[in-house]
């Protein structure tokens, strides 16, 4: 069945360093890839997304890359800050054949001051 | 608050009881999604509505689960004969047809004792 694998499960970085989270997906029909940030006890919030017709997208300190051939996509956070500490989820959605978004298991990011 | 609203926020119930959760999406959003999230995992897709039509259901949604969106606005998720394995956070999200960004509610945390 459809699956999204996310690595690493935990990531600890020093403030100011970069953080990279990687995901792979199995459903070749997936063509929309959102990333969500979830702070403890709060709702998931979309931080960036990318569609399959784009290879890279950047929004300030956050960037996402997509390799559709390899079915890989990654989240890059530069100049990390303590408030970036949270759980990050990648997801894959087939927009044409339904909207069953499949989420990765999450990456818990710790940014040490 | 114009975001997605879910009620109740917390529900504790005895095994075997029925429970019903409500989701009020963002007012102009015609797509509505239900997800289940257990500790340390990403949200798992349960079902999705476009207006009042339930267009897709996950295999996770057993016969004890039923969801409705009678007027294409709010939605309810009912779990009959609850089991301890149903304990989880139940998240609702909504989006527009033309824009794929989904906004999540704060969830209903169900504990079955």
Interface residues (C-beta under 8 A of the other chain):
Chain A: X4 X6 X32 X34 X36 X42 X43 X44 X45 X46 X49 X89 X91 X93 X95 X98 X99 X100 X101 X102 X103 X104 X105 X106
Chain B: X4 X31 X33 X35 X40 X41 X42 X43 X44 X45 X48 X55 X56 X58 X91 X100 X101 X102 X103 X104 X105 X106 X107
